[in-house]
Amino acid sequence: MQTVGRMAGVSQVTVSRALSEPSKVSVETLRRIHEAIRVTGFVPNALAGALASQRSMLVSALVPSISNIVYASMITSFNERMRARGYQILLSETGFDPGDEEAFIATHLSRRPDAMLLTGIRHSAQARRMLLAAGIPVVEVWDMSTTPIDICVGFSHVEAGRAAADFAVEAGYRRAACVSAGDERARRRQQAFSERFERSSGHAVLKAAFDAPATLANGRAGLSRLLREGFSGGVVFCSSDLLAHGVLIEAHARGLSVPGDVAVIGFGDQDYAAAVEPALTTVRVDREALGAAAAEAILSRFRAEDQPENVIDIGFRIIRRASA
């Protein structure tokens, strides 16, 4: 608050008043104070009176969807390890809009967590400023970056897409299509798959992309769209197992054999992937290991003498089953 006051040309008392009773501060002074707050990334402390050196024993975790098993199982693993060390998790569902994530980051930082887990590496500039100004351990999961805010634990979505394409080509498929959901990581996997498959096979990859999250209905609609656009056999790479399951349902409803008429590759290796008919070929990411690695990275940050690597790649595997 002293820094904000110096930048705005007012006292710390005026900054405090502007935050607690803005009606008692002039419009111009408020403007200067809020501009200084924006530039510094300062987040007002909602725990009034707490000393800066006190630990809240809270760790924030922000995920796009709490109902998606991909994130839920990762958070369960993360939570178990943090709770074992006496920390409680403050969890929020952000969706996929960077602006919404920024608002949640500000809200969580106002509670003064001891660390924060974020999903992905793409954040708004203001979100990054706030996180850097907070001076707490930050772990970004489910992706890779050579320039993380602090630590990232994940895997390369581009390499996962390329590996799926290589698998499809080596399995003998010469035509391919993609069904993908609306988040940017799904789009990166789809683009990487398409570019690698087209380069290897010489055939264009048809695409059915949805702006909405993955659902069974969108998987069914995706295959229907591909068939209308001329897809007549080959492999369909889906950005999630949920979409892939929808493709399997639609293929069955149309009397198409899998993998004879249409082969299907999913992503995520969710619990049901091995139990659907036919069993789903997919890209496995060890979600429990990812959550555990994220927790251990934060705990290592708390131990100043034990600093972890700031980029941790947990990798992925292609799991071949009957669908491709």
C-alpha positions in Angstrom: 0.0 0.0 0.0 3.0 2.3 0.6 4.1 1.7 -3.0 0.6 2.3 -4.4 0.5 5.5 -2.4 3.8 6.8 -3.6 2.8 6.0 -7.2 -0.5 7.8 -6.8 0.9 10.7 -4.9 -1.1 10.1 -1.8 -0.6 8.8 1.7 -1.0 5.1 2.8 -4.0 6.2 4.8 -5.7 7.6 1.7 -5.1 4.3 -0.1 -6.6 2.4 2.8 -9.6 4.8 2.8 -10.0 4.4 -1.0 -10.2 0.6 -0.6 -12.5 0.6 2.4 -14.7 3.7 1.9 -14.2 4.9 -1.7 -17.1 7.4 -1.4 -14.8 9.5 0.9 -12.1 9.9 -1.8 -12.3 12.2 -4.8 -12.9 10.7 -8.2 -9.5 11.8 -9.5 -7.6 10.4 -6.5 -9.5 7.1 -6.9 -8.5 7.0 -10.5 -4.8 7.4 -9.7 -4.9 4.8 -6.9 -6.7 2.2 -9.1 -4.2 2.8 -11.9 -1.3 2.3 -9.4 -3.0 -0.9 -8.2 -3.3 -2.1 -11.8 0.3 -1.4 -12.7 1.8 -3.0 -9.5 -0.5 -6.0 -9.5 -1.4 -5.3 -5.8 -4.4 -7.2 -4.5 -6.0 -5.8 -1.3 -5.8 -8.1 1.7 -9.2 -9.5 2.6 -7.8 -10.9 5.9 -7.7 -7.5 7.6 -5.0 -7.2 10.3 -3.1 -10.4 9.2 0.6 -10.0 9.3 2.4 -10.4 6.0 4.6 -13.1 7.6 1.7 -15.3 8.7 0.8 -18.4 6.8 -2.9 -18.9 5.9 -2.4 -22.7 5.5 -4.6 -22.3 2.4 -3.6 -23.3 -1.1 -5.7 -22.1 -4.0 -6.5 -24.4 -7.0 -8.2 -23.1 -10.1 -9.5 -25.6 -12.7 -11.7 -25.1 -15.8 -14.2 -27.7 -14.8 -14.8 -29.5 -11.5 -17.1 -32.0 -13.1 -14.5 -33.2 -15.7 -12.9 -36.4 -14.4 -9.6 -35.3 -16.0 -9.3 -32.4 -13.6 -11.2 -33.9 -10.7 -8.8 -36.9 -10.3 -5.8 -34.6 -10.6 -7.1 -32.3 -7.9 -8.0 -35.3 -5.6 -4.4 -36.4 -5.8 -3.1 -32.9 -5.2 -5.5 -32.3 -2.3 -4.5 -35.6 -0.6 -0.8 -34.6 -0.5 -1.4 -31.0 0.6 -3.8 -32.0 3.4 -1.3 -34.5 4.7 1.0 -31.5 5.3 -1.7 -29.5 7.0 -2.9 -27.4 4.1 -6.5 -26.9 3.0 -7.5 -26.4 -0.7 -9.5 -23.4 -1.8 -11.0 -24.6 -5.1 -12.7 -22.6 -7.9 -14.1 -23.5 -11.3 -12.9 -20.9 -13.8 -14.3 -22.1 -17.2 -12.0 -21.4 -20.2 -12.2 -17.6 -20.4 -8.9 -15.9 -19.4 -10.9 -12.9 -18.1 -12.9 -15.1 -15.8 -9.7 -16.7 -14.6 -8.2 -13.3 -13.9 -11.1 -12.3 -11.7 -10.8 -15.6 -9.7 -7.1 -15.1 -9.3 -7.7 -11.7 -7.8 -10.3 -13.1 -5.4 -8.1 -15.9 -4.3 -5.1 -13.7 -3.8 -7.2 -11.4 -1.6 -7.5 -14.4 0.8 -3.7 -14.6 1.0 -3.1 -18.2 0.0 0.3 -19.7 0.6 0.5 -21.0 -2.9 -1.7 -21.3 -6.1 -2.3 -24.0 -8.6 -3.4 -22.9 -12.1 -4.6 -25.0 -15.1 -2.7 -24.2 -18.3 0.0 -21.7 -19.1 -2.1 -19.1 -21.0 -3.1 -16.2 -18.7 -3.9 -12.6 -19.1 -1.1 -10.0 -18.6 -2.8 -8.6 -15.5 -3.1 -12.1 -14.0 0.6 -12.7 -14.5 1.3 -9.3 -12.9 -0.8 -10.1 -9.8 0.8 -13.6 -9.4 4.3 -12.2 -9.7 3.6 -9.4 -7.3 2.1 -11.9 -4.8 5.4 -13.6 -4.3 4.0 -17.0 -3.5 4.7 -20.4 -5.2 2.6 -20.8 -8.3 2.4 -24.1 -10.2 0.8 -24.3 -13.6 -0.4 -27.8 -14.5 -1.6 -29.7 -17.5 0.8 -28.0 -20.0 4.4 -27.2 -20.6 6.3 -23.9 -20.9 10.0 -22.9 -20.9 9.0 -19.6 -19.2 6.5 -20.6 -16.4 5.4 -18.0 -13.8 7.2 -20.2 -11.2 6.8 -24.0 -11.8 4.9 -25.9 -14.5 4.0 -29.6 -14.3 2.5 -31.2 -17.3 3.2 -32.5 -20.8 3.3 -31.2 -24.4 -0.1 -31.1 -26.1 1.6 -30.5 -29.4 3.7 -33.7 -29.0 0.6 -35.6 -27.8 -1.1 -34.7 -31.1 1.9 -35.6 -33.2 2.3 -38.9 -31.4 -1.4 -39.8 -32.1 -0.8 -38.9 -35.8 2.3 -41.1 -35.9 0.4 -43.9 -34.3 -2.4 -43.6 -36.9 0.0 -43.6 -39.8 2.0 -46.6 -38.5 -1.3 -48.5 -38.0 -2.0 -48.1 -41.7 -4.7 -45.4 -41.7 -4.4 -43.1 -44.8 -7.4 -40.8 -44.1 -8.2 -39.0 -40.9 -10.5 -36.5 -39.2 -10.7 -34.7 -35.9 -13.5 -33.9 -33.5 -12.4 -31.3 -30.9 -13.9 -29.2 -28.1 -13.5 -25.5 -27.6 -10.5 -25.1 -25.2 -7.2 -23.9 -26.6 -5.3 -27.0 -25.4 -7.7 -29.2 -27.4 -7.2 -27.0 -30.5 -3.4 -27.3 -30.1 -3.6 -31.1 -30.1 -6.0 -31.1 -33.1 -3.7 -28.8 -35.1 -0.6 -30.8 -34.3 -2.3 -34.1 -35.2 -3.6 -32.6 -38.5 -0.3 -31.1 -39.5 1.7 -34.3 -38.8 -0.9 -36.6 -40.4 -1.2 -34.5 -43.5 2.6 -34.3 -43.9 2.9 -38.1 -43.4 0.0 -39.3 -45.5 -0.5 -36.6 -48.1 -4.2 -36.4 -47.3 -6.1 -33.5 -45.8 -7.6 -34.0 -42.4 -11.3 -33.1 -42.0 -12.3 -31.2 -38.8 -15.4 -30.9 -36.7 -14.6 -28.3 -34.0 -17.0 -27.1 -31.4 -16.7 -23.9 -29.3 -18.4 -25.7 -26.4 -16.9 -28.2 -23.9 -16.7 -31.9 -24.7 -20.0 -33.8 -24.5 -21.4 -37.1 -25.8 -23.8 -35.1 -27.9 -21.0 -33.2 -29.5 -19.1 -36.4 -30.2 -22.2 -37.8 -32.0 -22.7 -34.5 -33.8 -19.1 -34.4 -34.8 -19.1 -37.7 -36.6 -22.4 -36.8 -38.3 -20.8 -33.6 -39.6 -17.7 -35.4 -40.8 -19.9 -37.9 -42.7 -21.9 -35.1 -44.3 -18.7 -33.5 -45.4 -17.5 -36.6 -47.2 -15.5 -38.5 -44.6 -15.8 -42.1 -45.8 -13.5 -44.2 -43.6 -10.3 -43.8 -41.7 -9.4 -42.7 -38.2 -11.1 -40.0 -36.1 -8.9 -38.3 -33.4 -10.9 -36.8 -30.6 -9.7 -34.2 -28.2 -11.2 -36.1 -25.3 -12.5 -39.6 -24.4 -16.0 -38.1 -23.9 -16.1 -37.0 -27.5 -14.7 -40.3 -28.7 -17.4 -42.1 -26.8 -20.0 -40.0 -28.6 -18.4 -40.9 -31.9 -18.6 -44.6 -31.0 -22.3 -44.2 -30.1 -23.0 -42.4 -33.4 -21.1 -45.0 -35.4 -23.1 -47.8 -33.8 -26.4 -46.0 -34.4 -25.5 -45.7 -38.1 -24.5 -49.4 -38.4 -20.8 -48.5 -39.0 -18.2 -51.0 -37.7 -15.4 -49.8 -35.5 -12.5 -50.0 -36.4 -13.5 -51.4 -39.8 -15.5 -48.4 -41.2 -14.4 -45.8 -38.7 -11.5 -46.1 -36.2 -11.5 -43.9 -33.1 -8.7 -42.4 -30.9 -9.5 -40.5 -27.7 -7.6 -38.5 -25.2 -7.3 -38.8 -21.5 -7.8 -42.5 -20.8 -10.8 -41.9 -18.5 -12.0 -44.7 -16.3 -14.6 -46.0 -18.8 -12.3 -46.0 -21.8 -11.4 -49.7 -21.4 -15.0 -50.7 -20.8 -16.8 -49.2 -23.8 -17.5 -51.3 -26.8 -15.1 -51.5 -28.6 -12.5 -50.6 -26.0 -11.1 -47.1 -26.7 -7.7 -46.5 -28.0 -6.5 -43.3 -26.3 -3.7 -41.0 -25.1 -3.1 -41.6 -21.4 -1.9 -38.9 -19.1 -1.3 -40.0 -15.5 -3.5 -37.5 -13.8 -2.9 -38.8 -10.2 0.9 -38.5 -10.8 0.4 -35.0 -12.2 -1.5 -33.9 -9.1 1.1 -35.5 -6.8 4.0 -33.8 -8.7 2.3 -30.4 -8.4 1.9 -30.8 -4.7 5.5 -31.9 -4.2 6.7 -29.0 -6.2 4.8 -26.5 -4.0 6.0 -28.3 -0.8 9.6 -28.1 -2.1 9.1 -24.3 -2.7 8.1 -24.0 1.0 11.4 -25.7 1.9 13.7 -23.0 0.8 16.7 -25.3 0.9 15.0 -27.8 -1.4 14.2 -26.1 -4.7 12.5 -28.2 -7.5 13.1 -28.0 -11.2 10.8 -25.4 -12.6 9.7 -27.5 -15.6 8.5 -31.0 -14.8 7.4 -33.2 -17.8 5.2 -36.2 -16.8 4.8 -37.3 -20.4 2.0 -39.4 -21.9 1.4 -42.8 -23.5 -0.6 -44.1 -26.4 -2.8 -47.0 -25.1 -3.9 -49.2 -28.0 -7.2 -51.0 -27.6 -9.8 -52.3 -30.1 -11.2 -49.0 -31.5 -8.1 -48.3 -33.6 
